[in-house]
Amino acid sequence: MSQFRAKKLDIGCFLNIKTIRDHSKRKAFAQFEPERQALRYIIRNTTLPQRTRAEAQLQLTQMHCYTRPTQIRGRCLLGGKGRGILRDFKLSRYNFRMEALAGNIPGVKKASW
């Protein structure tokens, strides 16, 4: 588990343990993604022997859970919330509204018609 924990963190940008954990998951996913892709290619290749494909499947299932893409959750950059996130801005609904009203997000203005 300690191999997936981020070695060097700028604590000023992280607010709680959930955001630190999510950061660690993202780094682990990026590090192991080529290996996961190679194993998935071997598993799906029907021209290879069944034993080789089974070994690749076993290796894939034994990889740490932090290397899976489903473990990564979109979180707000400012508050660390995990729900109600606008993907384009990586902000929660509330923080997006406050930043937009303050004029900190370029190209965004309050709608009126």
C-alpha positions in Angstrom: 0.0 0.0 0.0 2.8 2.4 0.8 4.1 2.1 -2.8 1.0 3.8 -4.0 1.1 6.7 -1.6 2.4 9.8 -3.1 6.0 10.4 -1.9 6.1 14.2 -2.3 2.9 16.2 -1.8 2.3 19.9 -1.9 0.0 19.8 1.2 -1.2 23.4 0.5 -3.4 22.3 -2.4 -5.0 19.2 -0.7 -7.7 19.8 1.8 -8.6 16.3 3.2 -7.5 12.7 3.1 -10.0 11.9 0.3 -8.3 14.3 -2.1 -4.9 13.0 -1.1 -6.1 9.4 -1.7 -7.6 10.4 -5.1 -4.3 12.0 -6.0 -2.4 8.8 -5.1 -4.9 6.7 -7.2 -4.4 9.0 -10.2 -0.6 8.7 -10.0 -0.8 4.9 -9.6 -3.2 4.6 -12.5 -1.0 6.6 -14.8 2.1 4.6 -13.8 0.5 1.1 -14.4 -1.8 1.9 -17.3 0.6 0.6 -20.1 1.0 -2.7 -18.2 -2.8 -3.0 -17.8 -3.3 -2.3 -21.5 -0.8 -4.9 -22.5 -2.4 -7.5 -20.2 -5.9 -6.7 -21.6 -4.6 -7.1 -25.1 -3.2 -10.5 -24.3 -6.4 -11.6 -22.7 -8.6 -10.5 -25.7 -6.2 -12.0 -28.3 -7.9 -15.3 -29.2 -4.9 -16.5 -31.4 -2.7 -16.9 -28.3 -2.8 -20.2 -26.3 -5.4 -20.4 -23.5 -2.7 -20.9 -20.8 -1.0 -17.6 -21.7 -4.3 -15.8 -21.7 -5.2 -17.3 -18.3 -1.9 -16.2 -16.8 -2.4 -12.7 -18.1 -5.9 -12.7 -16.6 -4.5 -13.8 -13.2 -1.8 -11.1 -13.3 -4.5 -8.5 -14.1 -6.7 -9.6 -11.2 -3.8 -9.5 -8.8 -2.8 -5.9 -9.6 -3.6 -3.4 -6.9 -7.0 -1.8 -6.9 -5.6 1.7 -7.2 -4.4 0.8 -10.8 -8.0 0.5 -12.0 -9.6 3.4 -13.8 -12.9 2.9 -11.9 -11.2 3.9 -8.7 -10.6 7.5 -9.9 -13.3 9.9 -8.8 -13.8 13.4 -10.1 -13.3 15.8 -7.2 -13.5 19.6 -6.8 -10.2 21.3 -7.0 -11.2 23.9 -4.4 -13.3 22.0 -1.9 -12.6 18.3 -2.5 -16.3 17.4 -2.9 -16.9 14.2 -4.9 -20.4 15.0 -6.1 -21.9 17.7 -8.2 -18.7 18.3 -10.2 -18.6 20.1 -13.5 -16.1 18.1 -15.6 -15.0 21.0 -17.8 -14.0 23.1 -14.9 -13.2 20.4 -12.2 -15.3 22.5 -9.7 -18.3 21.7 -7.7 -21.6 23.5 -8.5 -21.3 25.9 -5.6 -17.6 26.7 -6.2 -18.2 27.1 -9.9 -21.0 29.6 -9.2 -18.9 31.6 -6.8 -15.9 31.7 -9.1 -18.0 32.7 -12.1 -19.7 35.5 -10.2 -16.4 36.7 -9.0 -15.2 36.8 -12.6 -12.4 34.3 -12.1 -13.4 31.9 -14.9 -12.7 33.4 -18.3 -15.5 33.1 -20.8 -18.2 32.4 -18.3 -20.9 35.0 -17.4 -24.3 34.8 -15.8 -27.1 34.1 -18.3 -29.8 36.6 -18.7 -32.5 36.7 -21.4 
